Amino acid sequence: MLKSRCFERISYLILVSAAPLALFVLEPAWGDVRPEKVQTSDVRKTNVYLPDGVVVGGDRAINDPVITGIRRAGNAGFDRVVIDIEANVNGSPAPIPRPPYYQVAVNKEEKRVVVTVSGNPRLSFDSEKVLAGFGKSPVVNKVMLFPRMNEASWTFALELKAAAPIEVFELTDPVRIVIDIRR
């Protein structure tokens, strides 16, 4: 098992060596994350923004979610990014009580937000539509939809135009992860 995980890490490093921006994805898992920089997401908007660090949330017991969309909307004072999620049971959509486990990392020096969704997520959205939806964002410069490197999780990143704090929370009915990026 250890040999296999080591091989996966080495393979991953080789694959992303041509894309230096993707190396940030490794930092939350391998770097030193101080406990004071880790927060747990809420189930409602609280207007508490994190300028730098990691927000974790969701339920580790939820597996095989389907990410059906990533969308953006401008609001007074912030841009809202929503990740729509549903379950797949025997090929049909099914309700889940909350999102699967996820991490949202914001790095003010790199002006980047990195989102990782766990639980062996399946992707079922139009990437061109996602990219087009961020075209007029006053805060997001670029969306990077990374290929799945393993079955356990999927990661994407938002390159920001300027360093900005984020608020992360999850909503139900329908299930979604919400990231508000302050302007």
N, C-alpha and C positions, 0 to 999 in steps of 0.2 A: 504494500500500500504506500509506504513512504517513498519507495523508488518510483512508483507510478506518479505520485504527486510532484516529486522533484522533476521528473521528465516533463510533466505538464507545465510546470513553471518555466523550465528552460525553453521548451517549445514556444511558450507564450512570449517570452522575452525575445526570442529570435523573430517571431512573427511581427512584433510591434517595433522592432528596432528601426525599421524604415519609417515609422510614424511616431516621432518623439512626443506628439501631443497625447498619444494613448498611454504613455508611461505613467501619467498622473493617475490613471485608473488603478495602478498597483499600490499607490501610496496609502490609501486608507487601510488596505489589508496588510501591507508589509511594513509601513512606516510606524513611527511612534505617534499614536493618537492619545493625547492627554485626556484624562477623564472629564475635565472641565470643558472640553470642546465637543463632547458628545451629549446630544439631547435626544429625548424620546418625542416622537411626533404626537400631536394632540388629535382629538376627534372633532375639533372645531377651530375656527379662526380665532386667534388670541391676540394678534398684533405684536407678538414677540418674535423679533427677527434675529437671526444668527449671522454675524458678519464673516465668520470663519470657523469651520469645524464640520461635524457630521451629525445628521439627524437620522435616527433609526425608527422603524415602525413596522406594522404588519404582524402577521402570524406565521411562525415557522412551520406550523402544521398544515398550512394550505399549499397544495402542490398542483401542478399542471394548470396554472392560470393562463388566460389568453389576454394579451395586451391588444385591445381593439382600436386604440387611437392615442395620439399625443396631440394636444391642441393648445393654442395660445389665445388669450384675449386681453386686451388692454383695459385697465381699470384706473380709477383716480389714485395716483400715487404708486401703483405697482402693475407689473405684468403678471398674469396668472397662467401657469402651465398646468395642464390637467392630463393625467395618464389614466385612461379608461381601461378597466380590467373586468373580465368575467371568467367564469369557470367553464370547463368543457367536460361533460359527463356523457359518455357513449356517443360522442359526436354532436351533442346538442348543448346549447347554452344553458347554464344552470347558475342559480344564485350562490354567492359565497358571502359569509358574514362580514368580511373585511379583506383588505389586500393581503397578498403573501408578504413575507418579510422583505424589507427594502432598506437601502441606505441612500441618503442624499448628502453628498459632500460638497461644501462650498469652499473655494480657495481664493482669498482676496488678492494674493500676489499674482496668481495665474489668471484671475478674472474668469473663473470656470466653475460650473456646477456639474457634478458627475452623479448620475442616477443608476443604481444597480437594483434590479428586481430579481428575487430568488424564487425557488420553488419550481424549477424547470419550466419557465414561461415559454409559451408559444406566441409568435408574433403574427398578428392578423390585421395589419393596417397598410395603407398606401403610403409608402415612404415619400413619394413625390408630393403628395397632399400635405404631409407633415412638414416637409421642408418649405413648401409654399406658404404655409400658415404662419411661419416665423419671418417671412420676407419683409414685413413692415414693422417689426418689433423695434421699439426705441431702446430696448435693453439687451436683447439677444443678437449677437453678431453672426453666429453660425451654430448650426445643429450638426452634431456628429453621431450618426447612428452606426455603432460598431457592429461587426459581425459577431455572431455567438461563438465564443471560444470554448465553451463547455455547456453541458446540458443543464447544470444546476442554476445558472443565472444569465442575465443579459444586461448590458451596460450601454448607456448613451450619455453624451455630454452636451452641455450648452456653453459655448464660448460667449462671454459677456462683453459688451462694448466698454464697460467700466466696472470696477469692483462694486458689488452691491450685496447687501444682506438678503437672506431668504427666510421665509417662514414656510414650514412644511406641516401639512395635516392631512388626515384621511377622512373621506366621507363614504357613506353607504347609500344604497338605493338610488342609483346604481353605485357600485364600488368604484372608487377612484382615489388616486393620490394627487394632492394639490400642492403646487409649489408657487408661492407668491414671491416675486423678485422686485424689491423696492427700486423705484426710479430715482 
